[in-house]
Amino acid sequence: MNLKMKRLKIAGVLLGAAVMATAFAGCGDQKSAADSDTIKIGANFELTGNAANYGSSALDGLRLAVKEANDAGGIDGKKLELDEVDCKSEASEAANATTKLVTDKVVAIVGPATTGDVLAASPIVTDSKIPLIAPAATSSKVTVDDNGKVQPFIFRSCFIDPQQGEVMATFASKTLHAKTAVIYADSSTDYSKSLSKVFKEKFEADGGQVLDEEAFVQKDQDFKTTLTKIKAANPDVVFIPAYYEEVGKIVKQAREMGITVPLLGTDGWDDSKVIDIAGKDALNNTFYSTHYSDQDKDVQGFIKLFKQENDGKDPNVFAALGYDAGKMLIEAIKQAKSADPQKIRDALENLKDVQVGTGIISMNKDHNPIKSAVIIELKDGNKVMKEKIAPEN
């Protein structure tokens, strides 16, 4: 999911840098780690703090992937060992935890879950030449910096924000046969602005017309004035790429005003609280993109295995993405035929048609997985998988 980016705390980054000498002292001994009877993988997750539910779920998925590999005999007779650390949902702690894992001579790191924590870890793994896979950090800048440079040691197992804009535009034009649309975006987040831009470009390229673009900001409460303009425009669909709190209020007020057309969104909608805010009836005829659905036939094997190993607990999207990241890393180690971090990095960069928990993925030139997005329809408060859309490039 796209998660709100936390500001990197300068003090924490400096603290991480202060102990880098220790980390680099260990890097020269990576050969001994590669020659060990075990392959040590770092797991850097938000196990406490305000993102603990994301990090702990992703770690559950990673643990499952590792257990599955070990039960099958490991890799070339070597067992995988997880070195787990808690980054406490803080960017400064994410940097410190990464430094510890480098010092511990891990051959690769999975996590953290959130974009801000991954960005804090990135310079450390890059300098240490240790590959990192981010399970759920969807911001484009995680793998490609603001100058367009691909981060050589950073990869991810989730699709990125712009893909959702393309997916929803394709869904609007090809499935809903919409000819016109209005975009109602959150102007206070890069997430919403980026999605709006991509949706418009793709929708118009498919022959559609965007009649109007309106905006709100987070914490707004009353959307009726703008919704009156949207109703007058009479679009076939309204695209609202935003987070559940504002989405719930917009949907509720739109339906109260008689706007009955399909309302479309992205993974910011994927929270049960949107139902609490908008109400079940108001959310009928709404659709959004996300990473995973438990109704997808391609994930049933993963769900069954996860429940067997977790006392019947159902996996959520973060567990699925953590499992995907683990499967990617395990496959890369197998293809590298080595536990050398550089060779693992090279194998990650060239992954193609790998079976993971959510389907089959390949890595593109920007270190992002080529994978399908799921479209969810809300019916009487229930999530129903509408369709699955693969990226076009």
Long-range contacts (C-beta under 8 A, 24 or more apart in sequence): 1-54, 1-136, 1-138, 1-158, 1-267, 1-268, 1-270, 1-290, 1-291, 1-317, 1-318, 2-115, 2-138, 2-139, 2-161, 2-191, 2-266, 2-267, 2-268, 3-51, 3-54, 3-113, 3-114, 3-115, 3-116, 3-136, 3-137, 3-138, 4-189, 4-243, 5-114, 5-115, 5-116, 5-119, 5-139, 6-89, 6-90, 6-91, 6-114, 6-116, 6-117, 7-91, 7-116, 8-91, 8-92, 8-116, 8-119, 8-120, 9-90, 9-91, 9-92, 11-92, 12-90, 12-91, 12-92, 12-93, 12-94, 12-95, 12-96, 12-120, 13-91, 13-92, 13-95, 13-120, 13-123, 15-92, 15-95, 15-96, 16-92, 16-95, 16-96, 16-98, 16-99, 16-120, 16-124, 17-95, 19-96, 19-99, 19-103, 20-99, 20-124, 20-127, 22-99, 22-103, 23-99, 23-102, 23-103, 23-124, 23-128, 24-127, 24-128, 25-103, 26-102, 26-103, 26-104, 26-105, 27-102, 27-128, 27-129, 29-105, 30-105, 30-107, 30-340, 30-341, 31-340, 32-105, 33-105, 33-106, 33-107, 33-339, 34-107, 34-338, 34-339, 34-340, 36-78, 36-339, 37-78, 37-79, 38-78, 38-79, 38-80, 38-81, 39-74, 39-75, 39-78, 39-79, 39-80, 39-81, 39-107, 39-333, 39-339, 40-81, 40-83, 40-104, 40-105, 40-106, 40-107, 41-66, 41-80, 41-81, 41-82, 41-83, 41-106, 41-107, 41-108, 41-109, 41-110, 41-329, 42-82, 42-83, 42-85, 42-98, 42-101, 42-102, 42-104, 42-106, 42-108, 42-109, 42-110, 42-111, 42-130, 43-82, 43-83, 43-84, 43-85, 43-109, 43-110, 43-111, 44-85, 44-87, 44-94, 44-97, 44-98, 44-101, 44-109, 44-110, 44-111, 44-112, 44-117, 44-121, 45-84, 45-85, 45-86, 45-87, 45-111, 45-112, 45-113, 46-86, 46-87, 46-88, 46-89, 46-112, 46-113, 46-114, 46-117, 47-84, 47-86, 47-87, 47-88, 48-86, 48-88, 48-89, 49-88, 49-89, 49-90, 50-89, 51-89, 51-113, 51-114, 51-117, 52-89, 53-318, 54-113, 54-114, 54-136, 54-318, 55-86, 55-87, 55-89, 55-111, 55-112, 55-113, 55-114, 55-318, 57-315, 57-316, 57-318, 57-319, 57-322, 58-110, 58-111, 58-113, 58-135, 58-136, 58-318, 58-319, 58-321, 58-322, 58-325, 59-84, 59-111, 59-322, 60-306, 60-310, 60-315, 60-319, 60-322, 61-135, 61-306, 61-315, 61-318, 61-319, 61-320, 61-321, 61-322, 61-323, 61-324, 61-325, 61-326, 61-357, 62-110, 62-111, 62-135, 62-322, 62-323, 62-325, 62-326, 63-326, 64-305, 64-306, 64-309, 64-310, 64-319, 64-323, 64-326, 65-322, 65-323, 65-325, 65-326, 65-327, 65-329, 65-330, 65-357, 66-326, 66-330, 67-309, 68-305, 69-330, 75-330, 75-333, 75-334, 76-337, 78-339, 80-330, 87-111, 87-112, 87-117, 87-121, 89-114, 89-117, 90-117, 91-116, 91-117, 91-119, 91-120, 92-120, 94-118, 94-120, 94-121, 95-120, 95-121, 95-124, 97-121, 98-124, 98-125, 98-132, 99-124, 101-130, 102-128, 102-130, 106-130, 107-333, 107-339, 107-340, 107-341, 107-344, 108-132, 108-133, 108-329, 108-332, 108-333, 108-341, 108-344, 109-133, 110-135, 110-322, 110-325, 110-326, 110-329, 111-135, 111-322, 111-325, 112-137, 113-137, 113-318, 113-322, 115-139, 115-141, 115-142, 118-142, 118-154, 122-151, 122-153, 122-154, 125-153, 125-154, 126-151, 126-152, 126-153, 126-154, 129-153, 129-341, 129-342, 129-345, 130-341, 131-155, 131-329, 131-332, 131-341, 131-344, 131-345, 131-348, 133-157, 133-325, 133-328, 133-329, 133-348, 134-158, 134-325, 135-318, 135-321, 135-322, 135-324, 135-325, 136-317, 136-318, 136-321, 136-322, 138-267, 139-190, 139-191, 140-194, 143-366, 143-367, 143-368, 144-366, 144-367, 150-365, 150-366, 150-367, 151-367, 152-345, 153-345, 154-367, 155-328, 155-348, 155-349, 155-363, 155-367, 156-325, 156-367, 156-368, 156-369, 157-321, 157-322, 157-324, 157-325, 157-328, 157-356, 157-361, 157-369, 158-291, 158-321, 158-324, 158-369, 159-291, 159-368, 159-369, 159-371, 159-373, 159-391, 160-368, 161-191, 161-194, 161-195, 161-266, 162-194, 162-195, 162-198, 163-373, 163-391, 164-195, 164-198, 164-241, 164-266, 164-267, 164-289, 164-373, 165-194, 165-195, 165-196, 165-197, 165-198, 165-199, 165-202, 165-241, 165-266, 166-198, 166-199, 166-202, 166-391, 166-392, 167-289, 167-373, 167-375, 167-389, 167-391, 168-199, 168-239, 168-241, 168-264, 168-265, 168-266, 168-287, 168-288, 168-289, 168-375, 169-198, 169-199, 169-200, 169-201, 169-202, 169-203, 169-206, 169-208, 170-202, 170-206, 170-389, 170-392, 171-264, 171-287, 171-289, 171-375, 171-386, 171-387, 171-389, 172-203, 172-208, 172-236, 172-237, 172-239, 172-262, 172-264, 173-203, 173-206, 173-207, 173-208, 174-206, 175-375, 175-386, 175-387, 176-236, 176-237, 176-262, 176-287, 177-236, 178-203, 178-208, 178-235, 178-236, 178-237, 178-262, 179-207, 179-208, 179-209, 179-236, 180-208, 180-209, 180-210, 180-211, 180-233, 180-234, 180-235, 180-236, 180-237, 181-208, 181-209, 181-210, 181-211, 181-235, 181-236, 181-237, 181-238, 181-239, 182-210, 182-211, 182-212, 182-213, 182-214, 182-230, 182-233, 182-235, 182-237, 182-238, 182-239, 183-210, 183-212, 183-213, 183-214, 183-238, 183-239, 183-241, 184-214, 184-215, 184-216, 184-226, 184-230, 184-238, 184-239, 184-240, 184-250, 185-213, 185-214, 185-215, 185-216, 185-240, 185-241, 185-242, 186-215, 186-216, 186-217, 186-218, 186-241, 186-242, 186-243, 186-246, 187-215, 187-216, 187-217, 188-217, 188-218, 189-218, 189-242, 189-243, 191-241, 191-268, 192-241, 192-242, 192-268, 195-241, 195-266, 196-239, 196-241, 199-239, 199-241, 211-235, 216-242, 216-246, 216-250, 218-243, 218-245, 218-246, 219-246, 220-246, 220-249, 221-249, 222-253, 223-249, 223-250, 223-253, 223-254, 224-253, 224-257, 227-253, 227-254, 227-257, 227-259, 228-257, 230-254, 230-259, 231-257, 231-258, 231-259, 235-261, 236-261, 236-262, 237-261, 237-262, 237-263, 237-264, 238-262, 238-263, 238-264, 239-264, 239-265, 240-264, 240-265, 241-265, 241-266, 241-268, 242-268, 243-268, 244-268, 244-269, 244-270, 244-271, 244-273, 244-274, 244-277, 245-273, 245-277, 247-274, 247-277, 247-278, 248-273, 248-274, 248-275, 248-276, 248-277, 248-278, 249-277, 249-278, 251-278, 251-282, 251-283, 251-286, 252-277, 252-278, 252-279, 252-282, 254-282, 255-281, 255-282, 256-282, 260-285, 261-285, 262-286, 262-287, 263-287, 264-288, 265-289, 266-290, 267-291, 270-317, 270-376, 275-378, 275-381, 280-380, 280-381, 281-380, 283-378, 283-381, 284-378, 284-379, 284-380, 286-377, 286-378, 287-375, 287-376, 287-377, 287-378, 287-386, 288-375, 288-376, 288-378, 289-373, 289-374, 289-375, 289-376, 289-389, 290-317, 290-373, 290-374, 290-376, 291-317, 291-320, 291-321, 291-358, 291-373, 291-374, 292-317, 292-320, 292-321, 292-358, 292-374, 293-374, 293-376, 293-383, 293-385, 295-383, 295-384, 295-385, 296-358, 296-359, 296-374, 296-385, 296-388, 298-358, 298-359, 298-388, 299-357, 299-358, 299-359, 301-357, 302-357, 302-358, 320-357, 320-358, 321-358, 323-356, 323-357, 324-356, 324-357, 324-358, 324-361, 324-369, 327-354, 327-355, 327-356, 327-357, 328-354, 328-356, 328-361, 328-369
